[in-house]
Amino acid sequence: MSDPIRVRFAPSPTGYLHLGGARTALFNWLIARKLGGVFVLRIEDTDRERSTDESTQTILDGMKWMGLTWDEGPFHQADGFDRHKAEARRLLAEGKAYRCFCTAEELAAKKAAVGDEYRYDQKCRAIPPAESDARADAGEPHTIRFRVPEGTTAWDDVVHGETRFDNASIDDFIILRTDGTPIYNMAVVSDDIDMRITHVIRGDDHIPNTPKQILLYQALGAPVPAFAHLPMILGPDGKKLSKRHGATAVGDYADEGFLPEALFNFIAFLGWNPGDEREVMDRDELVQAFSLERINKKGAIFDREKLAWMNGRYLEKKPAEELLPIAAPLLVTEGLISQADVETRRDWLLHLLELIKVRVRKTTEIPAQARVYLTDEVFYDPGAVEKQWKDPATSERLGAVRDALRAVEPWTLEGIEGALRAAAEGLGVGFGKVAQPLRVALTGSAASPGIDHVVYLLGRDRALARIDHARERIGAGTAA
């Protein structure tokens, strides 16, 4: 039996968890769950000046919010410095690397003279080992460069297929800085070997790093993992996703009213699809359907409207009991309910959420939908008023409805519906001739949840008061 697949997500703690990073984490998580593997979290904090504990926590919080739980970690790359340095010096001792005594000023001058085509001229490559040792022992500052061999470096990328680099195009790259700290490629390879990573799944902006890393694996005598480079995420304009396209941090999407399960589903489709017509898929379905082989080569387009649509589908499916802890703080912040109401009016709030959740696409839209049930404010839609109140008999019909509702006892959905139907029958009109003008009177809009639910949630006193106000408005000639 083969060893389980081991994958890793290795963010740099120099900012937030952006959409691209979340997609990388999600794809690694999905394949680990699909194949019964191990998902490792490693914080690549070798950039000491820019790495912060705050950024690390933001990344961890974003992953937890999305449900991307890790099996091992979080490990910190900085904790492996001694191992990174030891392996770099091992390569030096084996002649697979060499000391470079060129100063930063010398290199900068050469680069300025050549321009963008500059490549290291390998000036220090031929220094005899004895001379190199003596200069280092004398304290002369130096870096350690990897000795890139002749030939070609190739791999069968799971996404892009066979990918080749002529080694002549690869600089003898630095693996250890003058201060003895490791360069990114050295640290990453050392850590992946130490963590027994079998598959490296990351953005295709890392493709230029891959041949260097493969050479390091080979030089260290370690197995080379499989590589899968994910397509870039693009904005609707076809350009690389950036802040100009809207929020890019996972935390921003949470603040904007998106559910984690909706964002999870949406991101899974950025560069992948199940091969059928399904779009709304829960975590278990995504795990079962996911495969690296179905990742697309072309860039994935980020469509905010599609995300909002998908979020609305998840809101529809979400039980009101699960939605209340999200919605209640929003209603309290807007001053529509008190904190005490969350418990004392719990059943009423659950009923309300069950009705309005199908009418919103983001949780932040809930207060606007709930306002008409929680305040005495009614804002009439002129179009709805003109269409539904133009019949001269509207005021009479609303009066009949008022009398019928006033007599309902007890105040139940069944009683309310029966009273409304009885009023329509008594007037000799269809139910719609009663329900639609009443809907506008109670909510100001021609669209709302079922009219019996609207009346029930408003309560007898508020419903009757709104009918009276509507009849006054009609009588004053302001219906149109």
HELIX and SHEET records of a PDB file:
HELIX    1   1 LEU A   19  LYS A   34  1                                  16    
HELIX    2   2 ASP A   53  MET A   66  1                                  14    
HELIX    3   3 GLN A   77  GLY A   80  5                                   4    
HELIX    4   4 PHE A   81  ALA A   93  1                                  13    
HELIX    5   5 ALA A  104  VAL A  114  1                                  11    
HELIX    6   6 GLY A  115  GLU A  117  5                                   3    
HELIX    7   7 PRO A  129  ASP A  137  1                                   9    
HELIX    8   8 ASN A  167  SER A  169  5                                   3    
HELIX    9   9 TYR A  184  ASP A  194  1                                  11    
HELIX   10  10 ASP A  204  ASN A  209  5                                   6    
HELIX   11  11 THR A  210  ALA A  219  1                                  10    
HELIX   12  12 LYS A  243  HIS A  245  5                                   3    
HELIX   13  13 VAL A  250  ASP A  255  1                                   6    
HELIX   14  14 PRO A  260  ALA A  268  1                                   9    
HELIX   15  15 ARG A  283  ALA A  289  1                                   7    
HELIX   16  16 LEU A  292  ARG A  294  5                                   3    
HELIX   17  17 ARG A  304  LYS A  317  1                                  14    
HELIX   18  18 ALA A  320  THR A  333  1                                  14    
HELIX   19  19 ASP A  341  THR A  344  1                                   4    
HELIX   20  20 ARG A  346  ILE A  356  1                                  11    
HELIX   21  21 LYS A  357  ARG A  359  5                                   3    
HELIX   22  22 THR A  363  GLU A  365  5                                   3    
HELIX   23  23 ILE A  366  LEU A  374  1                                   9    
HELIX   24  24 PRO A  382  GLN A  388  1                                   7    
HELIX   25  25 THR A  394  ARG A  406  1                                  13    
HELIX   26  26 LEU A  413  LEU A  427  1                                  15    
HELIX   27  27 PHE A  431  THR A  443  1                                  13    
HELIX   28  28 ILE A  451  LEU A  458  1                                   8    
HELIX   29  29 ARG A  460  GLY A  475  1                                  16    
SHEET    1   A 3 ARG A   6  PHE A   9  0                                        
SHEET    2   A 3 VAL A  38  ILE A  43  1                                        
SHEET    3   A 3 GLU A  72  HIS A  76  1                                        
SHEET    1   B 3 ALA A  97  CYS A 100  0                                        
SHEET    2   B 3 THR A 143  PHE A 146 -1                                        
SHEET    3   B 3 ILE A 174  LEU A 176 -1                                        
SHEET    1   C 2 THR A 152  ASP A 157  0                                        
SHEET    2   C 2 GLY A 161  ASP A 166 -1                                        
SHEET    1   D 2 HIS A 199  GLY A 203  0                                        
SHEET    2   D 2 ALA A 226  LEU A 230  1                                        
SHEET    1   E 2 ILE A 233  LEU A 234  0                                        
SHEET    2   E 2 ALA A 300  ILE A 301  1                                        
END                                                                             
